[in-house]
Amino acid sequence: MTANSYQVGGNHYLSNYQCWDFTADIHLNIYLHSALKYILRHKNKGKEQDLKKARHYIQKEIERELCKTSSISKQEVEKFTSKFIQENELDEFQYELLEVLVQYRIDLNSVEHAASWLLEALDIIDGYTEAEYPKEKVEQYDMFELSEN
């Protein structure tokens, strides 16, 4: 039995080309692998908390010296990305985040430019979280308005 043929604790990762294979193929580091994992599973498992975890991992990547992994060509990254997209049903949000993280991986040689991709990822997660998991609005009343009634 291979590691990809089963999952401990659910079935939200099972596909022919799984997140851990994709991130290993494009040499994405542990922080961004974890972020992508939480982004992919949030609807089926941890909801808003998973998005917060994804954001946390991306923040950690921004704070540390940017990833300096072994080199991989842009063409190889694009090939693996295409395969991953074909094998996994991504919604618009997940696809957009995947593209941003992949672009970050491609642009690692330009540290200044690469960091902007991670900041964009945080903005996308924040916007999606606000839209998907809105906070209850607390109605505020004018003190004088209440006393007139």
Backbone as JSON Lines, residues from 0, in Angstrom:
{"i":0,"aa":"M","n":[0.85,-1.17,0.0],"ca":[0.0,0.0,0.0],"c":[0.9,1.24,0.0]}
{"i":1,"aa":"T","n":[0.66,2.16,-0.94],"ca":[1.45,3.38,-1.01],"c":[0.85,4.46,-0.12]}
{"i":2,"aa":"A","n":[1.66,5.43,0.23],"ca":[1.2,6.54,1.08],"c":[0.08,7.33,0.4]}
{"i":3,"aa":"N","n":[0.07,7.38,-0.91],"ca":[-0.98,8.12,-1.63],"c":[-2.3,7.35,-1.75]}
{"i":4,"aa":"S","n":[-2.3,6.09,-1.4],"ca":[-3.51,5.29,-1.58],"c":[-4.46,5.35,-0.38]}
{"i":5,"aa":"Y","n":[-4.07,6.03,0.67],"ca":[-4.95,6.17,1.83],"c":[-4.64,7.48,2.53]}
{"i":6,"aa":"Q","n":[-5.52,7.86,3.42],"ca":[-5.3,9.06,4.22],"c":[-5.74,8.8,5.64]}
{"i":7,"aa":"V","n":[-4.96,9.27,6.57],"ca":[-5.3,9.17,7.98],"c":[-6.21,10.35,8.32]}
{"i":8,"aa":"G","n":[-7.38,10.08,8.86],"ca":[-8.26,11.14,9.33],"c":[-9.11,11.82,8.28]}
{"i":9,"aa":"G","n":[-9.51,11.15,7.25],"ca":[-10.42,11.77,6.28],"c":[-10.1,11.35,4.86]}
{"i":10,"aa":"N","n":[-10.69,12.1,3.92],"ca":[-10.42,11.82,2.52],"c":[-10.33,13.12,1.71]}
{"i":11,"aa":"H","n":[-9.95,14.22,2.35],"ca":[-9.92,15.51,1.68],"c":[-8.64,15.75,0.88]}
{"i":12,"aa":"Y","n":[-7.7,14.81,0.85],"ca":[-6.49,14.98,0.05],"c":[-6.36,13.98,-1.09]}
{"i":13,"aa":"L","n":[-7.22,12.99,-1.14],"ca":[-7.04,11.93,-2.12],"c":[-7.25,12.43,-3.55]}
{"i":14,"aa":"S","n":[-6.21,12.34,-4.34],"ca":[-6.25,12.6,-5.78],"c":[-5.07,11.87,-6.38]}
{"i":15,"aa":"N","n":[-5.03,11.81,-7.69],"ca":[-3.91,11.12,-8.33],"c":[-2.59,11.88,-8.18]}
{"i":16,"aa":"Y","n":[-2.68,13.19,-8.04],"ca":[-1.48,14.02,-7.89],"c":[-1.72,14.91,-6.68]}
{"i":17,"aa":"Q","n":[-1.22,14.5,-5.54],"ca":[-1.52,15.15,-4.28],"c":[-0.6,16.34,-4.0]}
{"i":18,"aa":"C","n":[-1.06,17.17,-3.08],"ca":[-0.35,18.38,-2.71],"c":[1.11,18.09,-2.32]}
{"i":19,"aa":"W","n":[1.33,17.04,-1.53],"ca":[2.7,16.78,-1.09],"c":[3.6,16.37,-2.25]}
{"i":20,"aa":"D","n":[3.05,15.7,-3.26],"ca":[3.84,15.35,-4.44],"c":[4.16,16.61,-5.26]}
{"i":21,"aa":"F","n":[3.15,17.45,-5.45],"ca":[3.33,18.68,-6.22],"c":[4.37,19.58,-5.57]}
{"i":22,"aa":"T","n":[4.26,19.82,-4.27],"ca":[5.19,20.74,-3.62],"c":[6.61,20.17,-3.61]}
{"i":23,"aa":"A","n":[6.75,18.86,-3.53],"ca":[8.08,18.25,-3.63],"c":[8.63,18.4,-5.04]}
{"i":24,"aa":"D","n":[7.76,18.21,-6.05],"ca":[8.2,18.31,-7.44],"c":[8.7,19.7,-7.81]}
{"i":25,"aa":"I","n":[8.06,20.74,-7.26],"ca":[8.51,22.1,-7.61],"c":[9.43,22.69,-6.54]}
{"i":26,"aa":"H","n":[9.83,21.87,-5.58],"ca":[10.78,22.27,-4.54],"c":[10.24,23.42,-3.69]}
{"i":27,"aa":"L","n":[8.96,23.38,-3.4],"ca":[8.35,24.39,-2.53],"c":[8.68,24.01,-1.09]}
{"i":28,"aa":"N","n":[9.04,24.97,-0.28],"ca":[9.48,24.65,1.08],"c":[8.32,24.27,2.0]}
{"i":29,"aa":"I","n":[8.67,23.9,3.22],"ca":[7.7,23.37,4.19],"c":[6.63,24.41,4.55]}
{"i":30,"aa":"Y","n":[7.02,25.67,4.65],"ca":[6.05,26.7,5.02],"c":[4.97,26.85,3.95]}
{"i":31,"aa":"L","n":[5.41,26.92,2.69],"ca":[4.43,27.12,1.63],"c":[3.69,25.83,1.27]}
{"i":32,"aa":"H","n":[4.31,24.7,1.52],"ca":[3.58,23.44,1.38],"c":[2.41,23.43,2.37]}
{"i":33,"aa":"S","n":[2.7,23.77,3.6],"ca":[1.66,23.76,4.63],"c":[0.56,24.77,4.3]}
{"i":34,"aa":"A","n":[0.95,25.96,3.84],"ca":[-0.05,26.96,3.46],"c":[-0.96,26.42,2.36]}
{"i":35,"aa":"L","n":[-0.37,25.83,1.33],"ca":[-1.16,25.29,0.22],"c":[-2.07,24.16,0.71]}
{"i":36,"aa":"K","n":[-1.58,23.32,1.58],"ca":[-2.37,22.22,2.14],"c":[-3.62,22.77,2.82]}
{"i":37,"aa":"Y","n":[-3.46,23.78,3.65],"ca":[-4.61,24.36,4.36],"c":[-5.56,25.06,3.4]}
{"i":38,"aa":"I","n":[-5.04,25.7,2.38],"ca":[-5.89,26.36,1.39],"c":[-6.74,25.33,0.66]}
{"i":39,"aa":"L","n":[-6.13,24.21,0.3],"ca":[-6.85,23.18,-0.45],"c":[-7.92,22.48,0.37]}
{"i":40,"aa":"R","n":[-7.72,22.36,1.67],"ca":[-8.65,21.57,2.48],"c":[-9.67,22.4,3.25]}
{"i":41,"aa":"H","n":[-9.55,23.71,3.26],"ca":[-10.34,24.52,4.18],"c":[-11.85,24.27,4.09]}
{"i":42,"aa":"K","n":[-12.37,24.06,2.9],"ca":[-13.83,23.86,2.77],"c":[-14.28,22.53,3.34]}
{"i":43,"aa":"N","n":[-13.41,21.53,3.29],"ca":[-13.77,20.18,3.73],"c":[-13.36,19.86,5.16]}
{"i":44,"aa":"K","n":[-12.6,20.73,5.78],"ca":[-12.14,20.38,7.12],"c":[-12.2,21.57,8.07]}
{"i":45,"aa":"G","n":[-11.21,22.44,8.05],"ca":[-11.05,23.44,9.1],"c":[-11.68,24.79,8.86]}
{"i":46,"aa":"K","n":[-12.32,24.98,7.7],"ca":[-13.02,26.24,7.39],"c":[-12.11,27.45,7.61]}
{"i":47,"aa":"E","n":[-12.63,28.46,8.3],"ca":[-11.89,29.72,8.49],"c":[-10.56,29.49,9.22]}
{"i":48,"aa":"Q","n":[-10.52,28.57,10.16],"ca":[-9.27,28.32,10.9],"c":[-8.16,27.84,9.96]}
{"i":49,"aa":"D","n":[-8.49,27.03,8.96],"ca":[-7.48,26.58,8.01],"c":[-6.94,27.75,7.19]}
{"i":50,"aa":"L","n":[-7.79,28.72,6.84],"ca":[-7.31,29.9,6.12],"c":[-6.38,30.73,7.0]}
{"i":51,"aa":"K","n":[-6.71,30.81,8.27],"ca":[-5.83,31.53,9.21],"c":[-4.48,30.82,9.33]}
{"i":52,"aa":"K","n":[-4.5,29.49,9.34],"ca":[-3.26,28.73,9.39],"c":[-2.44,28.95,8.12]}
{"i":53,"aa":"A","n":[-3.09,28.94,6.96],"ca":[-2.39,29.19,5.69],"c":[-1.72,30.55,5.72]}
{"i":54,"aa":"R","n":[-2.45,31.54,6.19],"ca":[-1.91,32.9,6.29],"c":[-0.71,32.95,7.23]}
{"i":55,"aa":"H","n":[-0.8,32.22,8.33],"ca":[0.27,32.18,9.31],"c":[1.56,31.61,8.7]}
{"i":56,"aa":"Y","n":[1.43,30.54,7.93],"ca":[2.6,29.94,7.29],"c":[3.22,30.89,6.26]}
{"i":57,"aa":"I","n":[2.39,31.6,5.52],"ca":[2.93,32.55,4.54],"c":[3.63,33.7,5.26]}
{"i":58,"aa":"Q","n":[3.06,34.17,6.37],"ca":[3.72,35.2,7.17],"c":[5.1,34.72,7.63]}
{"i":59,"aa":"K","n":[5.19,33.48,8.06],"ca":[6.46,32.93,8.5],"c":[7.47,32.94,7.36]}
{"i":60,"aa":"E","n":[7.04,32.58,6.17],"ca":[7.94,32.6,5.02],"c":[8.42,34.02,4.73]}
{"i":61,"aa":"I","n":[7.56,35.0,4.9],"ca":[7.96,36.4,4.69],"c":[8.99,36.82,5.74]}
{"i":62,"aa":"E","n":[8.8,36.41,6.98],"ca":[9.67,36.83,8.07],"c":[11.07,36.2,8.01]}
{"i":63,"aa":"R","n":[11.16,35.0,7.52],"ca":[12.47,34.34,7.47],"c":[13.17,34.72,6.18]}
{"i":64,"aa":"E","n":[14.41,34.36,6.07],"ca":[15.1,34.59,4.81],"c":[14.37,33.76,3.75]}
{"i":65,"aa":"L","n":[14.06,34.38,2.65],"ca":[13.25,33.7,1.64],"c":[13.89,32.39,1.21]}
{"i":66,"aa":"C","n":[13.03,31.46,0.87],"ca":[13.38,30.1,0.49],"c":[14.53,30.07,-0.52]}
{"i":67,"aa":"K","n":[15.53,29.29,-0.22],"ca":[16.66,29.08,-1.14],"c":[16.79,27.59,-1.37]}
{"i":68,"aa":"T","n":[15.87,27.04,-2.13],"ca":[15.91,25.6,-2.37],"c":[16.68,25.3,-3.64]}
{"i":69,"aa":"S","n":[16.85,24.05,-3.92],"ca":[17.55,23.66,-5.14],"c":[16.84,24.23,-6.35]}
{"i":70,"aa":"S","n":[17.6,24.44,-7.39],"ca":[17.04,25.08,-8.57],"c":[16.15,24.12,-9.36]}
{"i":71,"aa":"I","n":[15.19,24.72,-9.99],"ca":[14.28,24.01,-10.88],"c":[13.89,25.0,-11.96]}
{"i":72,"aa":"S","n":[13.78,24.54,-13.17],"ca":[13.49,25.46,-14.27],"c":[12.02,25.91,-14.23]}
{"i":73,"aa":"K","n":[11.8,27.06,-14.82],"ca":[10.44,27.6,-14.92],"c":[9.55,26.62,-15.68]}
{"i":74,"aa":"Q","n":[10.09,25.99,-16.71],"ca":[9.32,25.04,-17.51],"c":[8.9,23.83,-16.68]}
{"i":75,"aa":"E","n":[9.79,23.35,-15.82],"ca":[9.45,22.23,-14.95],"c":[8.35,22.61,-13.95]}
{"i":76,"aa":"V","n":[8.47,23.8,-13.37],"ca":[7.45,24.28,-12.45],"c":[6.11,24.36,-13.16]}
{"i":77,"aa":"E","n":[6.1,24.91,-14.36],"ca":[4.85,25.05,-15.12],"c":[4.27,23.69,-15.48]}
{"i":78,"aa":"K","n":[5.12,22.73,-15.82],"ca":[4.67,21.38,-16.17],"c":[3.98,20.72,-14.96]}
{"i":79,"aa":"F","n":[4.63,20.76,-13.81],"ca":[4.05,20.16,-12.61],"c":[2.78,20.9,-12.16]}
{"i":80,"aa":"T","n":[2.78,22.21,-12.32],"ca":[1.6,22.99,-11.96],"c":[0.41,22.61,-12.83]}
{"i":81,"aa":"S","n":[0.63,22.48,-14.11],"ca":[-0.43,22.08,-15.03],"c":[-0.98,20.7,-14.65]}
{"i":82,"aa":"K","n":[-0.09,19.78,-14.35],"ca":[-0.5,18.43,-13.95],"c":[-1.33,18.49,-12.67]}
{"i":83,"aa":"F","n":[-0.87,19.28,-11.69],"ca":[-1.58,19.38,-10.41],"c":[-2.98,19.96,-10.61]}
{"i":84,"aa":"I","n":[-3.1,20.98,-11.44],"ca":[-4.4,21.6,-11.7],"c":[-5.34,20.61,-12.38]}
{"i":85,"aa":"Q","n":[-4.81,19.84,-13.32],"ca":[-5.63,18.84,-14.02],"c":[-6.12,17.74,-13.08]}
{"i":86,"aa":"E","n":[-5.33,17.37,-12.11],"ca":[-5.66,16.26,-11.22],"c":[-6.48,16.65,-9.99]}
{"i":87,"aa":"N","n":[-6.6,17.94,-9.73],"ca":[-7.31,18.41,-8.54],"c":[-8.38,19.41,-8.92]}
{"i":88,"aa":"E","n":[-9.52,19.3,-8.29],"ca":[-10.61,20.23,-8.54],"c":[-10.42,21.46,-7.66]}
{"i":89,"aa":"L","n":[-9.91,22.52,-8.26],"ca":[-9.65,23.74,-7.53],"c":[-10.76,24.74,-7.8]}
{"i":90,"aa":"D","n":[-11.2,25.43,-6.75],"ca":[-12.14,26.51,-6.99],"c":[-11.34,27.75,-7.39]}
{"i":91,"aa":"E","n":[-12.03,28.83,-7.7],"ca":[-11.36,30.04,-8.19],"c":[-10.35,30.58,-7.17]}
{"i":92,"aa":"F","n":[-10.73,30.59,-5.91],"ca":[-9.84,31.07,-4.84],"c":[-8.58,30.2,-4.74]}
{"i":93,"aa":"Q","n":[-8.75,28.89,-4.7],"ca":[-7.62,27.98,-4.58],"c":[-6.68,28.1,-5.79]}
{"i":94,"aa":"Y","n":[-7.28,28.22,-6.97],"ca":[-6.49,28.37,-8.19],"c":[-5.68,29.66,-8.14]}
{"i":95,"aa":"E","n":[-6.31,30.75,-7.73],"ca":[-5.62,32.04,-7.66],"c":[-4.45,31.98,-6.68]}
{"i":96,"aa":"L","n":[-4.67,31.37,-5.51],"ca":[-3.59,31.24,-4.53],"c":[-2.48,30.34,-5.04]}
{"i":97,"aa":"L","n":[-2.84,29.25,-5.68],"ca":[-1.83,28.35,-6.25],"c":[-0.96,29.1,-7.25]}
{"i":98,"aa":"E","n":[-1.58,29.87,-8.12],"ca":[-0.83,30.62,-9.12],"c":[0.14,31.6,-8.47]}
{"i":99,"aa":"V","n":[-0.29,32.26,-7.41],"ca":[0.56,33.23,-6.71],"c":[1.75,32.51,-6.06]}
{"i":100,"aa":"L","n":[1.5,31.38,-5.39],"ca":[2.59,30.65,-4.74],"c":[3.56,30.08,-5.77]}
{"i":101,"aa":"V","n":[3.05,29.64,-6.91],"ca":[3.92,29.13,-7.97],"c":[4.76,30.27,-8.55]}
{"i":102,"aa":"Q","n":[4.15,31.43,-8.74],"ca":[4.89,32.57,-9.26],"c":[6.0,32.97,-8.28]}
{"i":103,"aa":"Y","n":[5.68,32.91,-7.0],"ca":[6.7,33.16,-5.97],"c":[7.87,32.2,-6.16]}
{"i":104,"aa":"R","n":[7.56,30.92,-6.34],"ca":[8.6,29.9,-6.5],"c":[9.46,30.18,-7.73]}
{"i":105,"aa":"I","n":[8.81,30.61,-8.8],"ca":[9.54,30.91,-10.04],"c":[10.46,32.12,-9.86]}
{"i":106,"aa":"D","n":[10.0,33.11,-9.1],"ca":[10.73,34.37,-8.95],"c":[11.71,34.39,-7.78]}
{"i":107,"aa":"L","n":[12.06,33.24,-7.22],"ca":[12.94,33.24,-6.05],"c":[14.31,33.86,-6.31]}
{"i":108,"aa":"N","n":[14.75,33.88,-7.54],"ca":[16.06,34.48,-7.83],"c":[16.04,35.99,-7.62]}
{"i":109,"aa":"S","n":[14.87,36.59,-7.65],"ca":[14.72,38.01,-7.4],"c":[13.99,38.17,-6.07]}
{"i":110,"aa":"V","n":[14.74,38.18,-4.98],"ca":[14.16,38.16,-3.64],"c":[13.16,39.29,-3.44]}
{"i":111,"aa":"E","n":[13.49,40.51,-3.9],"ca":[12.59,41.64,-3.71],"c":[11.26,41.39,-4.42]}
{"i":112,"aa":"H","n":[11.32,40.89,-5.63],"ca":[10.1,40.63,-6.41],"c":[9.33,39.45,-5.84]}
{"i":113,"aa":"A","n":[10.05,38.44,-5.39],"ca":[9.4,37.25,-4.84],"c":[8.56,37.58,-3.63]}
{"i":114,"aa":"A","n":[9.05,38.44,-2.77],"ca":[8.32,38.8,-1.55],"c":[6.97,39.43,-1.88]}
{"i":115,"aa":"S","n":[6.89,40.17,-2.97],"ca":[5.61,40.81,-3.34],"c":[4.54,39.77,-3.64]}
{"i":116,"aa":"W","n":[4.93,38.6,-4.14],"ca":[3.96,37.53,-4.39],"c":[3.35,37.03,-3.08]}
{"i":117,"aa":"L","n":[4.16,36.93,-2.05],"ca":[3.65,36.46,-0.76],"c":[2.73,37.49,-0.12]}
{"i":118,"aa":"L","n":[3.04,38.76,-0.27],"ca":[2.14,39.81,0.24],"c":[0.81,39.77,-0.51]}
{"i":119,"aa":"E","n":[0.87,39.5,-1.81],"ca":[-0.36,39.36,-2.59],"c":[-1.17,38.15,-2.11]}
{"i":120,"aa":"A","n":[-0.48,37.07,-1.78],"ca":[-1.17,35.88,-1.27],"c":[-1.92,36.21,0.02]}
{"i":121,"aa":"L","n":[-1.29,36.97,0.9],"ca":[-1.96,37.36,2.15],"c":[-3.2,38.19,1.87]}
{"i":122,"aa":"D","n":[-3.11,39.12,0.92],"ca":[-4.27,39.94,0.56],"c":[-5.41,39.09,0.0]}
{"i":123,"aa":"I","n":[-5.08,38.12,-0.82],"ca":[-6.1,37.24,-1.4],"c":[-6.78,36.43,-0.3]}
{"i":124,"aa":"I","n":[-5.99,35.88,0.62],"ca":[-6.56,35.1,1.73],"c":[-7.45,35.98,2.59]}
{"i":125,"aa":"D","n":[-6.99,37.19,2.9],"ca":[-7.78,38.1,3.74],"c":[-9.11,38.44,3.07]}
{"i":126,"aa":"G","n":[-9.07,38.76,1.79],"ca":[-10.3,39.1,1.07],"c":[-11.27,37.94,1.01]}
{"i":127,"aa":"Y","n":[-10.75,36.76,0.73],"ca":[-11.59,35.57,0.66],"c":[-12.18,35.24,2.02]}
{"i":128,"aa":"T","n":[-11.36,35.32,3.07],"ca":[-11.84,35.01,4.42],"c":[-12.97,35.95,4.82]}
{"i":129,"aa":"E","n":[-12.8,37.23,4.54],"ca":[-13.85,38.2,4.87],"c":[-15.15,37.9,4.12]}
{"i":130,"aa":"A","n":[-15.02,37.5,2.86],"ca":[-16.21,37.22,2.04],"c":[-16.87,35.9,2.42]}
{"i":131,"aa":"E","n":[-16.07,34.89,2.69],"ca":[-16.58,33.55,2.95],"c":[-17.04,33.36,4.4]}
{"i":132,"aa":"Y","n":[-16.37,34.02,5.32],"ca":[-16.66,33.86,6.75],"c":[-16.86,35.22,7.4]}
{"i":133,"aa":"P","n":[-17.93,35.91,7.0],"ca":[-18.14,37.26,7.54],"c":[-18.39,37.23,9.04]}
{"i":134,"aa":"K","n":[-17.91,38.25,9.69],"ca":[-18.14,38.39,11.13],"c":[-19.53,38.97,11.32]}
{"i":135,"aa":"E","n":[-20.19,38.57,12.4],"ca":[-21.5,39.13,12.69],"c":[-21.34,40.61,12.99]}
{"i":136,"aa":"K","n":[-22.21,41.39,12.38],"ca":[-22.17,42.83,12.62],"c":[-22.94,43.14,13.9]}
{"i":137,"aa":"V","n":[-22.32,43.9,14.75],"ca":[-22.96,44.32,15.98],"c":[-23.63,45.67,15.69]}
{"i":138,"aa":"E","n":[-24.94,45.69,15.84],"ca":[-25.65,46.94,15.58],"c":[-25.38,47.93,16.69]}
{"i":139,"aa":"Q","n":[-25.11,49.14,16.27],"ca":[-24.87,50.2,17.23],"c":[-26.03,51.18,17.16]}
{"i":140,"aa":"Y","n":[-26.47,51.63,18.27],"ca":[-27.59,52.55,18.34],"c":[-27.13,53.88,18.91]}
{"i":141,"aa":"D","n":[-27.73,54.9,18.4],"ca":[-27.49,56.23,18.93],"c":[-28.22,56.35,20.26]}
{"i":142,"aa":"M","n":[-27.52,56.79,21.27],"ca":[-28.09,56.87,22.62],"c":[-29.35,57.76,22.64]}
{"i":143,"aa":"F","n":[-29.35,58.83,21.89],"ca":[-30.5,59.74,21.88],"c":[-31.69,59.14,21.14]}
{"i":144,"aa":"E","n":[-31.39,58.36,20.1],"ca":[-32.44,57.7,19.34],"c":[-33.2,56.7,20.22]}
{"i":145,"aa":"L","n":[-32.48,55.96,21.05],"ca":[-33.1,54.99,21.93],"c":[-33.96,55.67,23.02]}
{"i":146,"aa":"S","n":[-33.53,56.8,23.53],"ca":[-34.26,57.46,24.61],"c":[-35.57,58.08,24.13]}
{"i":147,"aa":"E","n":[-35.68,58.35,22.83],"ca":[-36.91,58.93,22.3],"c":[-38.02,57.91,22.19]}
{"i":148,"aa":"N","n":[-37.7,56.62,22.15],"ca":[-38.72,55.58,21.99],"c":[-39.23,55.12,23.27]}
